[in-house]
Amino acid sequence: MTKFEKLSSSPSCGKVYYNGTMGTAMLAKMREDARLIIEDIIRENMPQESVQRALREHAFGENVYVLAIGKAAWTMAKTAADFLGEKLARGVVITKYGHSLGDIPGMKVFEAGHPTPDENSVKATQNALALAEGLKEGDELLFLVSGGGSALFEAPSEGVSLGELAALTGELLACGADIVEVNMVRKRLSRVKAGRFARVCSPARVFSVVLSDVLGDRLDSIASGPAAPDNTTAADALAVVEKYGIRLTETQRCHLARETPKTVDNVKTVVTGGVRSLCESAAKAARSLGYAPYVLTTVLNCEASEAGRFLSCIAADTQNGTNSFGKPCAIIAGGETVVRVKGQGKGGRNQELALAAAKGIATLENTLVFSLGSDGTDGPTDAAGGMVDCTTLARLRGQNLDIDKILENNDAYHGLKAVDGLIVTGPTGTNVNDVSVVLCTNIKIT
């Protein structure tokens, strides 16, 4: 009922369209409003404008090299290439599979694995290191960083295999560690993370433009901070390992015990874009459609299913008139939840959040919840997120599907697919975290 599909192959478009079975007139109107809000969220958070603004405010020399890493790397690199023109010496672009839109003159474009690194991650990073090692005094590297860079930009430390690093990353993600905790560990097993890449670039200067997907815009955690000093300690990393019961080899434990660079003196960094902008865009779009927007938080950070249940409680209070949110309204929460993997199903944090909310809003008329990953890929799926309304639970039951069993098996993708509740945008070309929205109206269903 709420399936969204990509309308254009251009990430600058950010268009999605509704293609499903209409329910009641009011719910159909709310789904259409949700579609329009999603389109505006994506369109307003494309990195071109913010990257151009950062580039305009920086004085470049005549010989500029470019490295772009992350899910938004292609879009950021293309923007930089157009801006730099003849000043561009050469560059390397490393992005996720399916996120490249073709060649960029003067740059090598690579696609690699995410959320765990693969052989192409290492191959692409070797090209980036070759570029950096050739830099000399007077050269400048424009380093374009976006979320996903931790997996895409990888050169394992001595004695650590790629397979070990991939397995460790997968284990950390599956146990429910948040992105800061995950990066705290894996940056210590890498030759390019935690400020080490910036040191490879020396004596050249590095100008880093960062599109943030981390709460609080922590430079040492975004893409694991390749050009940022590390504010965490070996003790912090070992505490994460103990907290989640992660087993390490002796070599891995030795690397974790070593301190990372605490100073980086050849880098200037500008953070452009982030989850706050995502929420502001959602609020602006909702207001234009007649919903009073309320930004609940920009630092949502808990298990996805808990967040879904919490938002359904907020929706219940809103519909019952027991809180201060006037209807019609859009209640907005930005951030990044985690999924503790217990089952063998398929899904992502935004899909799990949405499906978990479905049970709590089942008795609430004129209520809809959607949750969206701004990059267009939620977990290892082709969906950006999920959307549910007050009819979702009944429609699942009508197909003899048990929502509790679906959630227990971490199979939100197939649960939502059964009721046309997937949001599918395709890769968007940006990556500034996630946003969840509750829409409530006060008009009776007819």
SULDA-V399059 format. One record per backbone hydrogen bond with DSSP energy under -0.5 kcal/mol. CO is the residue of the C=O (numbers start at 1). NH is the residue of the N-H. Records with the same first field share a line. If there is no record, write none. Layout:
# SULDA-V399059
CO = NH, NH
This chain:
# SULDA-V399059
3 = 19
4 = 424
5 = 17
9 = 11
10 = 13, 14
15 = 7
17 = 5
24 = 28
25 = 29
26 = 30
27 = 31
28 = 32
29 = 33
30 = 34
31 = 35
32 = 36
33 = 37
34 = 38
35 = 39
36 = 40
37 = 41
38 = 42
39 = 43
40 = 44
41 = 45
42 = 45
43 = 46
47 = 51
48 = 52
49 = 53
50 = 54
51 = 55
52 = 56
53 = 57
55 = 58
58 = 60
63 = 140
64 = 89
65 = 142
66 = 92
67 = 144
68 = 94
69 = 146
70 = 73
72 = 76
73 = 77
74 = 78
75 = 79
76 = 80
77 = 81
78 = 82
79 = 83
80 = 84
81 = 85
84 = 87
85 = 88
87 = 64, 89
90 = 66
91 = 108
92 = 68
93 = 110
94 = 70
95 = 112
96 = 99
104 = 107
106 = 91
107 = 104, 109
108 = 93, 110
110 = 95
112 = 97
118 = 121, 122
119 = 123
120 = 124
121 = 125, 154
122 = 126
123 = 127
124 = 128
125 = 129
126 = 130
127 = 131
128 = 132
129 = 133
130 = 134
131 = 134
132 = 135
136 = 139
139 = 205
140 = 65, 142
141 = 143, 207
142 = 67, 144
143 = 145, 209
144 = 69
145 = 211
146 = 149
147 = 71
148 = 151, 152
149 = 153
152 = 154
155 = 191
157 = 160
159 = 161
161 = 165
162 = 166
163 = 167
164 = 168
165 = 169
166 = 170
167 = 171
168 = 172
169 = 173
170 = 174
171 = 175
172 = 177
173 = 176
174 = 341
178 = 182
179 = 183
180 = 184
181 = 185
182 = 185, 186
183 = 187
185 = 188
186 = 189
187 = 190
189 = 157
192 = 197
193 = 196
194 = 261
195 = 199
196 = 200
197 = 201
198 = 202
201 = 204
205 = 141
206 = 208, 268
207 = 143, 209
208 = 210, 270
209 = 145
210 = 212, 272
214 = 217
215 = 218
217 = 219
218 = 221, 222
221 = 224
222 = 225
224 = 194
225 = 195, 228
226 = 197, 198
229 = 231
233 = 237
234 = 238
235 = 239
236 = 240
237 = 241
238 = 242
239 = 243
240 = 244
241 = 245, 246
242 = 245
249 = 253
250 = 254
251 = 255
252 = 256
253 = 257
254 = 258
255 = 258
261 = 230
266 = 206
268 = 208
270 = 210, 272
273 = 212
274 = 278
275 = 279
276 = 280
277 = 281
278 = 282
279 = 283
280 = 284
281 = 285
282 = 286
283 = 287
284 = 288
285 = 289
286 = 289, 291
287 = 290
291 = 293
292 = 330
294 = 296, 332
297 = 334
300 = 336
302 = 338
303 = 307
304 = 308
305 = 309
306 = 310
307 = 311
308 = 312
309 = 313
310 = 314
311 = 315
312 = 316
313 = 317
314 = 318
315 = 319
316 = 320
317 = 321, 322, 323
318 = 321
324 = 326
328 = 292
329 = 440
330 = 294, 332
331 = 438
332 = 296, 297
333 = 436
334 = 300
335 = 434
338 = 304
339 = 341
340 = 342
346 = 413, 414
347 = 380
348 = 352
349 = 353
350 = 354
351 = 355
352 = 356
353 = 357
354 = 358
355 = 358, 359
356 = 360
357 = 361
359 = 362
361 = 364
363 = 365
364 = 367
366 = 441
367 = 390
368 = 439
369 = 388
370 = 437
371 = 386
372 = 374, 435
373 = 376
375 = 428
377 = 379
379 = 381
383 = 378
384 = 373
385 = 423
386 = 371
388 = 369
389 = 392
391 = 395
392 = 396
393 = 397
394 = 398
395 = 399
396 = 399, 401
397 = 400
401 = 403
402 = 406
403 = 407
404 = 408
405 = 409
406 = 411
407 = 410
409 = 345
411 = 415
412 = 416
413 = 417
414 = 418
415 = 419
416 = 419, 421
417 = 420
420 = 2
421 = 387
422 = 4, 424
423 = 384, 385, 425
431 = 147
433 = 374
434 = 335
435 = 372
436 = 333
437 = 370, 439
438 = 331, 440
439 = 368
440 = 328, 329
